[in-house]
Structures are given as structure tokens and as C-alpha cells.
């Protein structure tokens, strides 16, 4: 049984084009586009017709950085793969790339298997995995080759969190050398965790225990230093580098310099760094704990450098680093000691809308919105053109987006499994209306019509900026 859908009358926006076109979907893929009102468009027929007049028709979002069910600081991220992918769909994201974790003393394979077990049969949208490498030894290095072959083509390391995920420079260099050989991409959490731990200890000894001190000890200079060091190690190894959650002006400068030298260095930022600041971390009555994540929120003046980086392509991707912890019972673990606050914020449902607001506000163009949220993450992580665009042969991951609808972001209306919104009360323009995942309606005119288990695991090719 062939199933056909036509989306009529919308403005199709991709990273490269804007065209008034009708879109034919057949058997879960884009079959054809035809300019609206032409005989070719009228010849597109289907059982299901979606009217997108006055709306945008855009590729489903690709969020390259999420942490569903992630263990951290004695607790777990509040969103499961079921609740987190449902919320993602509500927000117009149709693919996530989550992080499987290698525990110290265990194999990469056992970590990957554990994450497959969490996700399989539970996801509303398609998913893939990166691998967190926290114990680099000869066995792990050999396993990296096998994982690349089977579609796990990126590996995250941490210069932060000594005693948990931390890798020293030698371990980082070895992993980078391996990636240089097998085509993998090293992703780096670039903060000098050894120095930060000294500053944490000193701050607590002075009685500085409130959430705002989290931002003060995790200094921008220590993000910049680690970013610089990661770039130089990658250069020595002859490996590409992707720096996650870039938040500081000084770190952007390091990436810009490396890219100006022609190095394969890439940078990601997140909505929280573009829209929030240390003002939020300083909110009274421990409310600042809601905004504790690492890298930390920065003073507001850093935002201009991040927006500029996105415009000049010195930053290429906006992901969420979605890692929600409830204020009640989870964030509260750090009352009286900011270093005990679980690090992470909710955001998988808000990214596409916040970046559309950036279009409205004049920070980025419509096509750049789709580029940083859909096309570039798909290319970066080996999913393009199956994901990230609207073109014949691509998966029919399509969002009908109303650019004129107004909404107020709130915990009262969001679908993430967390008891607060980081953007509570923020009024924005633009809203997801209908979402298709491989041609199947997951959100239909603001009604959830998806189901857990529809989303499938998606193996990835290597980074498409290196081919």
C-alpha cells in the first residue's frame, strides 16, 4: 500500500532556497516538489492534503546534542527517550543525536548497548548516537574503528569533570590520532576542569555557595584556554575537531583564528547562551540553580560574539545540550553547595522556535535558521541528505511552521518532563503547526498524533564537511 501526502501552498525554506512549492510525499520520502499554481503542482495528487498557505514548509530540526536519561551527579536527566523525543517533536525537531556513555573500566560497546536498550522502541522520532569516551586505552581505541564502521562516527571527550568523564591531554591526543585514521569526529567539552576544581574549592572555602558562583569559577578564560589546547592537539593529530556548547567570546575567537588558518575546526552553541545570561544564574532564592549548566551562562555581552559567529560561520550549529533536571528534588541537591547542582537545562522543545525568533529579531536570515538547525547538523554528523533538507529522496521529516502565530513559552504548556521552563514567560513569534516524521504525522494541527516506537535508530556516515 503506497501512502501519499501533498503539502500545498507553503513557502518551502531550506538552507539554500526559498520557493513557493507543493511537496509530494510518498512512502515516507519526499517524492517531488513543484512550483505552486503550476500544472506540475496541480498534477500532484494524494489521499492526504495539508494546506500550508501562509506558512513555511521546513525540514524537521536535527538536534545534534541531547542527553536523555543521562546519569549525572547522583541522579538522572528527567526526560526519558519517550518523553524527550515527544517534546522534541512538539518543537519541530525530528532527529536527535544523543550520547551513549562509556563508563570508566568498561568497553565502548557495553555503553552503546546500554543506550540502545534505553532508546529502542521508545522514541517518537528518529535517533542516532555519539559515543562519550571516558577511558581511553588500547581496547577503546580499537573499538572506535568498529563503531565508525557501524555508523557511530563521533566521539566526545571532556577536558572538564575530573574523576568522572575527564581525559588528560595524552588520552585526547591518542583518541584524536585514532579519529584521524578512521574518519571519526572528536567532539570536545572544552573547559580546564583541573583549574576549575581549584577555583570551586576556594570559592566554597570562602562561603560562596550560591548558584551564581558556578558561573564565576568556570571562567571564560578557562573555556578559551581549553578550546585553544583542543585545537592544537587536533592539529598535531591531523584530526578534525567539533567544540560543543561554545559560550564565551574568547572561545569564539580561538575557533575563528583556527578556521582562518584553514583547520577543520567546528563550533556549536546553544539557545541558552544566545538568550540567557549570568543575570539568570543570579536569580534569588536558589532560582539560579535552574540555569546551572556547563559551560556556564555568561554575562550578556558575550551574546553579540555568538550571534556574530553564527552569521560569519565561525559557529556552524545550534544544538540544545538538552539535559533537564527538575528544580524540585534534583537541582535542590546543590542547596548550600553550588558544585552539587546537577549540570544541565531543558531545551529540546524550544530550539526551533527560539531560532525563528532570532530571524524575527534580525540576528539571522530564514535560510540560515534552517542551516544551523537542520542542514549543517545533518551534514556534520553524516545524516544528509536523508535528514536536514526537503529534496526528492530525503526522508519526509517536514514541519509546517506558522511564522505569524504568537506564543508564550511556559512550563504550563511545554511537553518536556521537567518542572520549570528556562524561558518562562518569554513571548515569541512563530509556532510549529504540523510535524511529519518519515511521512507520518506526529503533530497534526497542534494535536499530538505520534507514538513511541515510531522513531528508529539511524546509523550515520562520517562528517560530510571532510569528504
N, C-alpha and C positions, 0 to 999 in steps of 0.2 A: 504493500500500500504506500504510494507516494503521498507525501503531505506537502502542500504548497501554501505559502503566505505571501501576500503583496502588501508592502508598506507604501502608501500613496501620499504624494503631495508635500513631503517634508524637504527641508534643506539638509542634504547629506554632507556632513562635515567629517573629513579625515585629516590626517596630519599634512596632506599635500593638496587637498582640493575642497572646494565648497561648490555644490551643484544641486539645483532643484531636480530631484530624480525620484522615480519609483524604484523600489527594491524588491526583486523576486527572490524568495527563499524556497528552496526545495530540498527535502530530506536532510534538514539540519545545516545546510550550507547556503551561502549566497550564490544564486544561480545567474542573476543578471541585474544590471542597472540600466534604466532608460530615462532620458530627459523627460520630465513631467510634461504632460499635454501633447506629446508627440504620438504618432501612430504606433511606434515601437512600444511606448509605455502602455497605450491602450490595449495592446496585444498581450500584455502580461495578465494572466488570469489565475485565480486561486480560490480555494474553498474559504480561506480566511483573509479578510481585507482589513488592514489597520489604517485609519485615517490620521495622517501626521501633518495635516495642513496647519501652517503657522508654527510648527515645531521643528526641532532639529532631529535628525536621524544620525546617531553617532555609534562608533564601535563601543562595545562593552569595555569598561575600565579593566586594566590589568594592574593589580596591586602587587608589586614585587617584594613586599616586606611585611609579613604578618606573623604573629606568634599566638596561634590558637592553642589553648590548653598548656601553655608553657609553664614549667616549674621555675619558680624564682623566689628567693628569699623566704623559703619555708611555706610557700603557698603556690597556687596555680592561677594563670590568667583565667579570667571569669568567663570568657567566651569559649565554648566548645567548637569543634568544626561544624556542628549542626547550627548552633545559634550564630556563630560568627559569619558563616557563608550566607546564611539567610539575611543577616543585616547588610552584608556586602551587596547582595542582590538588590535590596531595597534602595541602596545608594548608587546603583548603576554600575557596580563592578561585577564582572562575570568570570574573572580568573584571579586566583590568588597564588602566590608562590610563598609557601610557609617554610619554616626552618626545622628540619629534623636535627636532633642534638646527639652528638657522641658524648657519652659520659666518660669521665677520666677512668682509665683502666678497662674500657670496653671498646668494641670494634665500631667502625662506622656503620657496618651492616646491621648490627643489633639496634643502633639508634634509628636508622632508617626504617627498619622493620617495625619498631615501636610506633613511629609516626604514621606509617601506612595503616597500622591497626587502629589508631585513633580516628583517622580520616575516612577510611573505606566504608562506603555505604551511608555516610552521614552528611555529605556535602550537597548543598543546593546548587552550587556552581562548580566549574572545573577547577582543578588544583594541581600544583606541582610542588616540588621540594628543592630547596637548597640544603646543604649539609653544614652544620656547625662542627668544626674540627677543634676539639679542646684538648686532645692528647696526641701530638704529632710524634709518631715513632715509625720505624720501618714498615710495620704492618699497615698502619694507617695510610702511609704514603702509597703503598701498593694498591690499597683499596680505592684510593682516589681514582686511579686509572680505570678500575672496573665500574665505578659509579658513573664516570663520564660516558663510558660506552653504553650504559643503560639509561642515560637521559637525566642524570643528576649532575649538572655541568658547572655548578658554582659552589664555592666553599667559603664559609665565613670564619674569620678568626678575630680574636679580641685582644687588643692591647690594654684593655681595661679588665676589671674584676679579677685581681689576683686571687688564687685559691679556688676559683670557680671555672671560668672559661678562658682565663688568661693564657696567651702564648708569648714566650720570650722571642727576642729578635732572631735567634738561631732557628727556632721552630717555624717562625714565619718565613724565614728565608728558604728553608727546606720545602715547605708547602708551596711557596711561590715557584721554586725551581721545578717542582713536580707539575704544577699547573702550566708552566711554560712548555713542558714536554707533551702534556696530554690534551691541551686545548681548553682546560678549565679556566674559570674566572675566580680570582680571590677577591672576596668582599671583606672589608675591614671596618671594624669598630675602632676608630682612631681617637683614643684618649690615653694619656700616660697614666695608667692605673696605679703604678708603683708610687709616683709622686702624689697622685690624688689621695691615696690612702694615708700618706703622711699628713696632708692638709686636713683630712677628715679627723684623724686622731687629735690633731692640735685644736681644731675648732670645738670638738666635743669637750676637750680638757678645759677650754675657756667658757664652757656652759652654753655654747652656741648650738642649740639643738633643734631649732625650728626649721620647717621645710625650706625656707628661703636660703639657708646656708648650703643646701645641696647645690644650688646654682653658684654659690660663691667659691666653694672648694674645687668644683670641676671647671677649672679656669679655661677661658677661650685660648689662652696661650698653650695650655697643655693639649687641647684639641689640635691646634696648629702644629705643635711640635710632633705629635704622633702622626698627623697627616703627612708632614714632610718626611718623617722617618719611613713611613709605609711606602711613599713614592720612591724614595731612594733604594729601599730594599727590593722593590719590584723592578726598578731599573737594573740593579745588579743581577737579578734573576732573569731578566729579559721577559718578564711576565706582565700581563695586563692587571689593572687594579681598579676596583669599584669601591669607593668610600661611601659607607652608609650614613644616613641621618646627619648630614653636614649642617651645623648650626651657627658657626662663628665666621665673622668677616675675615679673620686671619686665616682660617682653614680654606675658605673660598680662594683666597689669594694664593695659597700653596697649589691648589688644583689648577688655577688659571695659569700659573707660571709653568707647571708641568705640561699642560696642554699646549701652551705656546711653544714649548720645546719639541712638540710633536710626539709626546709619550701617549701610550694607550692607557690613560687615566680618566676615570669617570666619577661623577659625583651625584649623589641623591640628597634631596632634602625632603622635609615632611610638612604637612599643613600646620602643625603646632608651632614650628619655627617661623612660619610666614605670618601667622595670625595671632600668636600669643607671645608672652614675654615674661621677664622676671617680675613684672607687676602682678602676674597671676600667682607665681610662687610665693609672693609676699602677702597674699590674702590672709586676713586674721583668722583666729580660732581654728588653726590647723587646716583650713580650707586649701592652703597652698599645696598640701600633700597630693591633691588631685592632679597636680601638674608636674609631679616629680617623674622625670624620665631621663635617660642618658643617651646621647649628650643632653645637657640640660637646656631649658629655655634660656634665652639670652636677653640682655637689655634691648629695648625696642629698636635702637639704632642699627642693630645687626640685620634687621629685616630688609633694608634697602639693598644691601650687598647680595642677599639671597635672591631677591626679585631680579636684580641686575644679572646675576649668574644664570638665572633661568632664561632671561632674554638673550644673552650672548652665547648660550650653550656651553658655558663653563660648568653649569649644573644641567644634567640632562633628564632627570627623572624626579617625579614627586611620588613617593610611596607613603604609607601611613606609619609603619612600625607599630601597628595595632597590637597592643599588649595590655588589655584592660584589667584593672584590679578595683574591686568595689571600695568606695570610701569607708563604708561600714564594715569592720571586721578584717579588711585586708590592708588598705592604706594606713589604718589606725595602728597597725603593728609597729609603726615608727613614731608614735607619740612619745616625746621625750628623747628621741634619738633619730634624727633625720636619715642616718645611714641605714636604718632598719625599714624605711618605707619601700615597699616593692616598687621597682622602677618600671614605669610603663603607663601608657594612656590609651583610651579608646579613640577610634577614628575611622575605621574601615567603611562606615556608612556615610561619612561626611566629606570624603576627599573630592569626589567629582563635583559636588555642589559648591564647596569652598573654592575650588579652582575655577568654576564658572563665575563665581562672584569676582574672582580676580580678573576675568575677562570684562565683566561689567565695570569694574573699577579702573580698567585701563592698564593693568600691570602686564597682561599678556594678550595675544590675539586668540581668536577662536581655534585656529588650526594649531597654534602652539599648545593650547589646552589639551587637545586630543593627542598631540605629540608627546607631551611629558607624562600624560596619564594613561595612555593606551599603546601608541605605536612604539615609542622608544623602549619602555619596559619589555614589550613583546620581543623586540629585536635584541635587546641587551641580554635577555635570558632564553633566547633560542626558540621563541614561540611564533615568530612572524613568518608568513602572513596568515597562518591559521588563526591567530589572535591579533588584535590591535588595529584592524582595518576593516573597511567594507569594500570588498572586491570579489569578483567571481572566484569561487573555490575556497574562500575563507569560511571558517565556522560562522554560523549565523548568530553570533553574540552581538546583539543590537539593542540600543536604547533609544526609545522615543523620549525626547527631552523637551520640556516646556520652558523656554527661556524667559517667559514673562511671569510665570507663577511666583508668588511670594510665599515664603515660609519662615517660621521662627524655629531655630534648632532648639530642641529641649529633650531632657530625659523623659518627659511625659509622652513623647511621640516617637522616640527612636526605638530601634529594634535590637540594639546591642545588649548583651546580658550584663549590664553594669548600672550601678545606682546613681550615676551622675553623667552629665554631658560636659565635656571640656569647653563647649561653645554655647553654654546655656544662655538663652535669650537673644542670641545673635540673629538679626533679621537679614535674610539673604534673598536674592532674586534668582530663580531657576529651580526646577524640580524634576526629578525622574517621574515619568508617567507610566511607561510600559517597558519591560525588560524581557528580551528573549535570550535564552542560553541554548546554543545549537538548535535554534528554531522553535524551542519550546517556551511558551510564556511562563515566566517565573513571577513577574509582577505584571498585572493586567489592569491598566487604568487605576493605579493606586490600590489594587487588591492583590494580596499575596496568593499566587496560584502555583507556586513551586512545591517541591517535595524533597525531603532528604533522600540522598541516594541517586538523584539525577546527575549530580556533578561527578565527573570521572577524573581519575589520575591522568595527567598529561606529561609524558616524557618530553624532554627538551633537547634541542640541538645546542651546540656551543654558541657563545656570544657572536652575534651576526655583525658586529662592528669590527671584527678582526678577520673576517673571511676575505 
